[in-house]
Amino acid sequence: MKIELLTIPHCPGAEGTRRLMRNVLRNTGESFTETEVENAEQAEELHFLGSPTIQIDGQDIEPARRNDPASFSCRTYLHGDQLLCQVPEQMLREALPGHQADE
């Protein structure tokens, strides 16, 4: 499984998402790579939906947004009635096959 964190420079949600990924993946044996997206062309190439984005095997972890157009921008996530600038933990856990119950 290839897990990748994609961000843009100076993203306010990148560090929190990076910490979350380290914490969630700590006991799974999985690791992640990180790519800093530098321009709109690269965003299109990677089907980057905004920063931060997590892709597993090239697919965005938010299924409802997988067909959204690429965007070289910041990204928000709806979690309950909150709008977050980092990936919600539950979303990441649910995207990891066999690991969603590991809390």
N, C-alpha and C positions, 0 to 999 in steps of 0.2 A: 504494500500500500504506500503510495506517495502522498505525503501531507505537506502542503506548502502554504506559508503565510505570505501574502502579497500586500505591500504597503506603498505609500508615497512618502516623500520626504516631509518631515515635520507633522506627521499624522498624530492627532491627539489621542486616538484610540489604539495606536500600535503597541505601545509598551504594555498596557493592560491586557491586550489580547495575547501578546508574547508570553507574559507571566502565566496567564490562564492556560495556554497551550502546554507550557512546561509542567504545570501542576497536573493537568488532566492526563497528559501522556506519561508522566513519571513512572507509573507502575504497569504500563502496557507493553513496554519493549519497543514502542514506536518512537520515532523522532520526526522532526520537521525541518524543512529548509525554508529560507526566507529570501524573497526577491523584492528589491525596491524598484517599483515601476517609475520610469523617468519621463515618460511623455505619452501623449494620446495614442500614438501609433503603437507603442508597446502595449498599452492598455487594450487596444483592439486585438492585437495578436494573442494576448493571454486571456482574452475574454474576462478582463478585470472589471468588477462591478463597483469599484470604489474601495477606499482604504479605511479599515483593514478588511481584507478578504481572505478566507481560508478555502482552499480547494483540496479535495481528496481525489486522487487519480484524475485530476484535471476538471473535476466537477465542483461547482460552488456548493457549500454546505447548506445553503438556504434554497431548497428545491423550488419554492414559489418564484424565485427571482432568476432562475437559470436562463430564461429566455430574454431577460432584460438586456438592453444595449450596453456595451462597454462604456466605462466612464472613468476618466482621469480626474478623480475628485475624492473628497471624503465620503464616507458611507455611514449610514445609521441603520440600526437594527431595532425593530419593534419587539419589545418583550413585555407582554401583558399590556399595561397602559403606559409604559415608559418607552421613550426613544433613547437608545444608547449609542455611544460612539465606539463601542467595542463589542465584540461577539459575545452574546449571552452564553454562559457556561452550559446550560441545558441544550442549546442548539449544537454546540460542539460535541457534547456527549452523545446526543442522538445520531450524529453523523458518523460516529465511529462504530462500525459493526462489532457487536460482541462486547463493547466497552461501556455502553450507556448506563449500566448499573454500577459501574466502578466509581464510587464517590468518596 
